[in-house]
Amino acid sequence: MPTEHEQTRMFRVGPDEEVPKARDVLLEVYQALQEKGYNPIYQIVGYILSGDPAYITSHKSARSLIRKLERDELLEELVRSYLEKEA
């Protein structure tokens, strides 16, 4: 039987820590990057490929917002959205 330190623990996100939807995050980050004069597509792709948060501006808290999600979640949303429009 596992000891107390070896047991799996579940952490629940509280109501004030609700995880945002990937689509909403991407749209907000896109807008913040655009407002700061960056090419949002290049910056978001750079972030997804490298994981380096420096690709994302801190304007409008975009950097902290995008880091609330895993990069694979962002990529899944992009692929889903693209394929749904093409189908």
Backbone bond lengths (Angstrom), bond angles and torsions (degrees), N, CA, C in turn:
res aa  C-N    CA-C-N  psi(-1)  N-CA   C-N-CA  omega(-1)  CA-C   N-CA-C  phi
1 M - - - 1.457 - - 1.530 108.68 -
2 P 1.365 118.10 133.77 1.460 120.53 -177.84 1.530 111.57 -67.24
3 T 1.314 113.80 146.04 1.463 118.37 174.93 1.516 109.10 -73.21
4 E 1.314 115.92 173.44 1.466 120.69 -178.74 1.530 111.81 -57.76
5 H 1.317 117.63 -36.45 1.465 121.54 -177.91 1.523 112.89 -78.76
6 E 1.320 117.12 -16.19 1.459 120.89 -179.10 1.523 112.78 -96.21
7 Q 1.300 118.16 -8.84 1.454 121.50 -177.60 1.527 110.35 -74.61
8 T 1.323 114.49 146.85 1.451 120.48 176.01 1.519 108.99 -72.79
9 R 1.309 115.34 134.51 1.459 120.38 178.56 1.514 109.59 -116.20
10 M 1.310 115.80 143.29 1.456 120.51 176.16 1.508 109.01 -107.01
11 F 1.302 115.43 135.94 1.454 121.49 176.35 1.513 107.57 -113.89
12 R 1.268 116.04 129.63 1.463 120.28 179.59 1.523 109.51 -104.04
13 V 1.306 113.63 143.85 1.453 120.17 177.55 1.517 107.42 -82.34
14 G 1.305 116.11 126.00 1.456 120.76 179.35 1.514 110.93 -76.20
15 P 1.319 117.40 169.09 1.468 120.81 -177.96 1.521 113.02 -61.03
16 D 1.335 118.03 -31.78 1.459 119.82 179.62 1.529 111.81 -83.61
17 E 1.341 117.25 -4.10 1.449 122.35 179.35 1.531 110.83 -117.96
18 E 1.301 117.38 29.30 1.454 121.48 -176.39 1.533 110.25 -58.86
19 V 1.315 115.90 134.28 1.456 121.31 179.92 1.527 108.41 -77.70
20 P 1.320 116.82 124.82 1.469 119.63 -178.97 1.529 111.11 -72.28
21 K 1.316 115.87 159.57 1.454 121.05 178.42 1.526 108.75 -76.86
22 A 1.327 115.79 143.99 1.461 121.68 -177.34 1.526 111.30 -57.38
23 R 1.309 117.12 -41.02 1.476 120.63 -179.44 1.523 110.64 -60.53
24 D 1.322 116.61 -45.82 1.460 121.02 -179.45 1.527 111.36 -64.06
25 V 1.320 116.05 -40.92 1.458 120.62 178.85 1.523 110.27 -62.59
26 L 1.319 116.68 -48.31 1.461 120.43 -179.46 1.522 111.77 -59.63
27 L 1.312 116.91 -41.53 1.468 119.93 179.89 1.528 111.91 -66.36
28 E 1.320 117.01 -41.62 1.465 120.39 179.33 1.518 111.62 -67.48
29 V 1.326 116.38 -42.55 1.463 120.80 178.84 1.528 109.80 -65.48
30 Y 1.301 117.02 -42.40 1.465 121.99 177.77 1.534 110.27 -55.90
31 Q 1.314 115.72 -48.26 1.461 120.34 -178.54 1.533 111.46 -64.01
32 A 1.317 117.44 -42.67 1.469 121.29 179.98 1.524 110.46 -63.50
33 L 1.327 117.30 -42.39 1.461 120.58 178.59 1.522 111.05 -64.44
34 Q 1.312 116.13 -42.30 1.458 121.40 179.24 1.529 110.59 -62.07
35 E 1.327 116.98 -44.11 1.466 121.46 179.59 1.533 112.06 -60.33
36 K 1.324 116.52 -32.92 1.463 120.72 -179.20 1.526 112.55 -86.79
37 G 1.336 117.05 0.61 1.455 121.23 175.48 1.516 115.55 88.04
38 Y 1.327 117.37 12.33 1.457 121.16 178.17 1.520 110.13 -88.46
39 N 1.334 116.29 162.65 1.454 120.79 170.97 1.527 106.19 -85.76
40 P 1.325 117.81 104.72 1.467 120.76 -173.88 1.523 114.53 -58.38
41 I 1.328 117.09 -36.92 1.464 120.20 -178.54 1.528 110.01 -63.60
42 Y 1.317 117.62 -49.58 1.470 121.14 -179.65 1.521 111.00 -61.57
43 Q 1.314 116.61 -41.32 1.460 120.26 -177.13 1.528 111.65 -68.29
44 I 1.320 117.64 -43.64 1.464 121.10 -179.73 1.523 110.21 -67.25
45 V 1.332 117.47 -42.26 1.462 120.68 177.62 1.533 109.68 -61.93
46 G 1.321 117.07 -43.75 1.461 120.84 178.07 1.518 111.71 -58.31
47 Y 1.323 116.32 -42.25 1.465 120.63 178.69 1.528 111.05 -65.36
48 I 1.321 117.01 -46.55 1.463 120.11 -177.62 1.527 110.86 -63.22
49 L 1.322 117.50 -41.52 1.460 120.51 -178.67 1.525 113.18 -71.17
50 S 1.325 116.66 -39.95 1.464 119.92 -172.74 1.525 114.56 -100.13
51 G 1.319 116.30 -29.13 1.460 119.92 -174.25 1.516 112.61 80.80
52 D 1.331 116.93 3.50 1.465 121.78 -178.68 1.530 109.60 -80.97
53 P 1.330 118.14 112.72 1.462 120.68 -177.77 1.530 113.67 -66.79
54 A 1.326 117.65 -12.05 1.466 120.38 178.58 1.528 112.11 -65.02
55 Y 1.322 117.74 -17.10 1.466 120.63 176.22 1.528 111.53 -69.04
56 I 1.310 117.01 -19.81 1.462 121.79 -175.06 1.518 109.63 -109.05
57 T 1.310 116.07 130.35 1.459 121.63 179.18 1.527 111.18 -66.07
58 S 1.309 115.50 153.95 1.472 119.03 174.81 1.532 110.53 -88.36
59 H 1.335 116.97 -4.06 1.462 122.51 176.93 1.531 109.45 -55.37
60 K 1.304 115.93 132.20 1.471 123.13 -179.00 1.535 112.22 57.42
61 S 1.322 117.55 27.66 1.471 124.35 179.19 1.524 112.75 59.41
62 A 1.337 116.63 27.92 1.467 120.78 -177.56 1.524 111.76 -61.80
63 R 1.321 117.30 -39.09 1.472 120.18 -177.98 1.525 111.29 -64.84
64 S 1.303 116.82 -45.45 1.469 118.48 179.95 1.528 111.15 -70.15
65 L 1.312 116.76 -31.53 1.462 120.78 178.97 1.526 111.18 -66.60
66 I 1.321 116.97 -46.96 1.470 119.44 -176.91 1.516 111.35 -68.26
67 R 1.325 117.48 -26.21 1.465 120.41 -179.57 1.534 112.77 -78.29
68 K 1.319 117.37 -4.98 1.471 120.56 176.08 1.517 111.61 -75.29
69 L 1.332 115.71 -14.08 1.460 120.86 -179.43 1.523 109.90 -116.97
70 E 1.311 115.07 153.46 1.466 120.12 173.70 1.526 108.05 -75.46
71 R 1.315 116.08 149.70 1.465 119.87 -179.57 1.523 111.77 -61.63
72 D 1.333 118.27 -33.85 1.464 119.60 179.25 1.529 111.43 -65.97
73 E 1.332 117.53 -29.99 1.470 120.51 176.59 1.526 110.11 -66.56
74 L 1.316 116.34 -40.08 1.464 120.74 178.47 1.527 110.22 -65.17
75 L 1.322 115.88 -44.02 1.456 120.66 179.52 1.528 111.21 -63.92
76 E 1.318 117.45 -42.08 1.468 121.16 177.25 1.522 110.62 -58.14
77 E 1.326 117.02 -43.95 1.464 120.86 -179.76 1.523 110.74 -63.56
78 L 1.313 117.47 -41.75 1.465 120.87 179.73 1.526 111.25 -63.55
79 V 1.326 117.26 -45.45 1.468 121.39 179.93 1.519 109.93 -65.76
80 R 1.331 117.25 -44.82 1.469 120.86 179.57 1.534 110.99 -59.06
81 S 1.307 115.33 -47.69 1.457 120.11 -178.57 1.537 111.20 -62.36
82 Y 1.311 116.25 -43.75 1.459 120.33 179.89 1.524 111.16 -62.49
83 L 1.313 116.69 -48.42 1.464 120.53 -176.61 1.515 112.46 -68.04
84 E 1.330 117.56 -35.35 1.459 119.81 178.06 1.513 111.58 -66.10
85 K 1.333 117.38 -33.16 1.474 120.62 178.32 1.507 111.27 -75.18
86 E 1.325 117.17 -30.62 1.466 121.50 -178.04 1.526 112.64 -83.17
87 A 1.324 117.69 -22.44 1.467 120.83 -175.41 1.513 112.45 -78.81
